[in-house]
């Protein structure tokens, strides 16, 4: 009898050992408590609240086990917990303003570096490459009041590059953009005025020089330019008037020619008494 009891005891111990080994093999490595820990919380013979829930609601118990076995970063959060975490991690207005200011300053520094590189290329006569660097600076510079100066300078510098390349229309466009940002930018007026002169826009060039004198009445260079440009403007006006008269004459001859006449048959005669003019027809 003793031998039989010993064998039964050994059989029972072996069964318990196999059951424990099977439980360990089923673990995925992410459980939050062992089977033994959960068992120690039981209140007695009925298996405790957890075990009773398992018997009454097996599906709910299965979901609970799955949740317990998830890694920490995968454990679902309740809406209240999510809202609380959002409040904790949300960036404060002060930090947001500081970061925004730092970003603007960084962009402004990058724009200034590109502008300086453009200046070096311009001095070396590499106008196309300088244009590219000034464009980079314009794209990087933030559209804020603090970047108005560097943006206007880059537009004006692009204008002088185009001036060197003989692209005077582009010079006028770039300098106009510079003046929209800085209406008292004397160099932009000088460069735009020079481009206007190259295109024989003498009236427009004179207007730019007069703007310079409004900003800086002591600017002798602008005053000298006006004196030099005014005769050229007057000559161009006279030339344009003659060209217009010639076009009108051609149009008149085209119409009168159908009747065997010409505008040369018509003369303006001044009345010596009244000083008024009348048209007379002469063959």
Buried (B, 14 or more C-beta within 10 A) or exposed (E): EEEEEEEEEEEEEEEEEEEEEEEEEEEEEEBEEEBEEBEEEBEEEEBBEBBBBBEEEEEEBEEBEEEEBBEEEEEEEEEEEEEEEEEEEEEEEEEEEEEEEEEBEEBBEBBBBBBEBBBEBBEEEBBEBBBBBBBBBBEBBBEEEEBEEBBBBBBBBBBBBBBEEEBBEBBBBBBEBBBEBBEEBBBBBBBBBBBBBBBEBBBBBBBBBBBBBEEBEEBEEBBEBBEBBBEBBEEBEEEEEEEEEEEEEEEBEEEBEEEEBEBEEEEEEEEEEEEEEEEEEEE
